[in-house]
């Protein structure tokens, strides 16, 4: 993986703001759920994170908890407990990282108190989460003081992430398209840490791989993954006499032109991105 080569992590952990909803059975007896839930429940996910030396800070009970706010609170608490081991801060989308640290601004003193006393907040009521957190949370006044002192010295929370997690190498997530409006706030929290934009995908299928993760998210270029699904591209041209533009295949796109994208996956699901505009730079590369 290119990111592992450019930003090596050794014996670290990842503060991942990830959430898995419950799977359910269809009438045909098939297991169904969100794309991310299926990923996180797959045994290969943990093996991959371990191979990348970035296992998640949070236990499964937090990731798959039934209450989003309680899981978010415990993600933050787990990260703080293991603050010196955190080398990556990530989520599927940039919005989730921004939301998490906005929440931190509101509850940081409560989190510090939990660490100082070794007692989990009463706001966490799910028994399975409380049980899992009790195995991690022990009284640690020294750690509580360190976090408290970091927070009170910050100016408007600028550089919050590297102050809380001093060994962080980078921040990772999808940061392009509809996530771009969150970059300003994310950079505020990140300080000088690099923002690495993830590959571009959707629930119906993956679309493109970021060919140069070192570039700022605004300059990211993706390579289309033609074996993931069937791609069609609708040229962004003026609608003349009510005639819609004809979709073209991946081999028919033209250099320098913009398109909207339609993806059909192997299950026959069709996804149309009316707001995702692709500018082709050459071969299968796009912005």
N, C-alpha and C positions, 0 to 999 in steps of 0.2 A: 504494500500500500504506500502510495507516494507520500502521504502525510507522515507516516511512521518514519520514512527515510529523512524527510526534511525537518521534522520536529520530533526527534527520538525521545521516548519516555522510558525511564528505567525504574522498575519497582514502584510505580505510582498507582494512584487511584483516580477515578473520574467522578466528579460531582455532576451526575446526570439528572436533569429534571425531566424524568420520563414517567409515564403513567400508562398502566394497562387496565383496560376495562374488562368486564366479564365476557367470556365467550358464551355462545348459546348454540343450541341445536336447531337446524332448519327442519322443515317438515320431512325432508328427505333423509334426515339423520346426520347431516354434515355439520362439523364444527364451524361456526362463523364468528366473526368479530372484526374489530378495526385492524388495519394493516399493521400498525405499531404493536398492538396487543399480540398478534400472531408472531411478530418478530421477537418480542421480549419473552414470550413463553417458549420459544424454540430453544432446545438445549444447546444448539450451536451458538446462540448469542453470547452466553456466558463464556464458552470456550474461546470465542473470538476476542472478547474483551480481555480475557486472561492472557491470550497469546500476544495481544497488543500491550500488555502490562498496564492496562487501565481498567481493572474491575470496578464496578459501581460501588460507591460508598454505602448506598442504602440497601437494606435487606429486601427480599421479595415482598414481604408483608407491606412495606411502604409503597413499592412500585405498583402493586396490584390492590392497594387499599380501595375501599368503596367510596371514600370521601376525598375529593380532590384537595381541598384546603388542608385537611389533616396530613395528607401525603406530602404536600408542598412544605408544610411546616417541618415535618420530619426529615425531608431531603436536606433542608437548610441545617437542621440540627446535626445530622450525620456528617455533613461536610465540615461543620465547625469542629466537631469532635476529632475528625481526622484531618484537620486543616493543613498540617505540614506534609501530609502524604498526597494531597490533591495536586495533580499536575495537569489536569484537563477539566474545563468547565464546559458542559455541552447540553444540548437539547435538540429535539427534532427541528424546531423552529426558533429563530431569534426572539420572537415574541415571548416565548415561554421563559427564556433567560431573563429578559427585561422584567417580566411580570414577577418572577421569583425574587429579584433584588428590590423591586418596589415593595414587595411584601416584607422583605427583610427590614427595610427602613421603618416599617410599622411595628415589627415584633422583636427587634434585635435585643431590647432590654429583657424581654421575657425569655428569649433563647439563652442569654447570658446567665440569667437566674437559674434556668434548668441545669446548665453545666456546673454552676457554682454549687448547687445543692444536690445534684444527682437525681432530681425528681422531675419527671416529665409533666409538662403543662396539662392542666385539666381540660384544655381545648381539644386534646386528643382523646377520643372516647372509644375508638374501635379496639376491642380487646386484642385482636391479633397484632395490631400495630403497637399497642402498649407493651405487649409481651416481648415482641422483637426488640423494641427500643430499650427495654429494661436490661437487655444483655449488653448494650453498648454504652449506656449512660451511667456514669459513676461520678461522685463528687470530685470536682477538679477546680478549686478556687484559683489556682495559678493560670490555667487556661482561660477561665472566665475573666480574670483581670486583664490578660493580654488582649482579648477580643474587645473588652470594654474600652481600654485605652486606645486601641486602634480606631474605634468608631468615633469617639469624642474628638479626636484630632483631625478627622476628615473635614474638608471644606465642601459642603453641599454634596457629599458622598462621591466626589470625584476619585477615581482609582480604587473604588471599594473592593473589587474582586482581587487584585494583587495584594492589597493590604490584608484581607482576610485569609487568602490562600497564597502565601509568598512563593511557593514553588510551581505555580501554574505556568505552563508553557504556552498555551493558546486557548482560545474560546472557539467552539465548533458548533455549527448548526446551519440549516438552510437560511441564507441571508439575502437572497436575491428575490426578484419579482415582488410579490405582495409583502415580503418581509423587509424590504429596503427602508420603509419609514421608521423602523425601529433601530436602525443603525446608529443614529445620533445619540440616543439614550444608551445604547449598548456600549458605544465607545466611551461615553462618560463614565460608566461603571468599570470599563476595562482598562482605562488609563493607557499605558503604552503597550499592553498585550496585543499580539496579533489576532485578528478576527479571521478565521478560516471558514469559508463558505462550503457547505457540504454539497455532495452530488444532488442533482435536481430530480425529484420524484413525486409520485402521488400514490394514493391508495390503490389505484388501478394498475399501476406499473411504474417502474423506474424509467427516466427519460434520458438523462445525460450525466456524464462523469466530469467533474471539475478537473481540467487538465493541468492547471497550475494553481494549487491552493495557496501559494505564497502571495498571490496578487490580492489587493483589496476586493471586497465583495462586488463593488461597482464595476470592476474590470474583469470579472470572472468570465472564462470561456468554457463551454461544455462540449464534450464529444458525445453525439447521439449514440445510444446503445441499440443497434438494429436488431439484435437477437432477443430483446426483451419483449417486443410486441410489434404490431404493425402500425407504422407512422404515416400520417397524411398531413399535408401542410396547405393551408388556405392562404393564398397571396393577399396581402393587405393593399388592395387597390380600390379606387373609387368605384362605387356601385353605379354603373352606367345603364340607364333604361331599365332599372330593376333587375338586372341580370347578376346573379351571384357569381363570385369567382369560383373556378373549378379547382378542387383540391389536387395536389400533385404528390407524387411519392418522394421518398428520401433521395433517390438518384436524379430527381428532376428539379430540385430546388436550384435557384440561381444565386450566384455570389453577390452579396451586398443587398439582397432584397429581404423584406420582412414578411413573416408569416405567423398566422395563428396555427396551433397544433391540435391534431386529433389523434388519440391513441386508442387502439383496440388491443386488448390483452388476450392471452391464450384462453381465457375463460369466456371470451366473447363480449366482455364488458367494454363499452365505448366511453371515453372521456374526452370532452371538448373543452379546451382552454380559451374562452373568448377574451380573456384579459392577459393571456401570456403571449407576448410577441417575441418572435425569434428573428434575430438578424444573422444570416449565414455569412461566415467569414471565409469559408473554403472547405471543400470536401464535406465532412460531417460535423464541422465545428460551428457553434452558434453562441450568441450572447442573448 
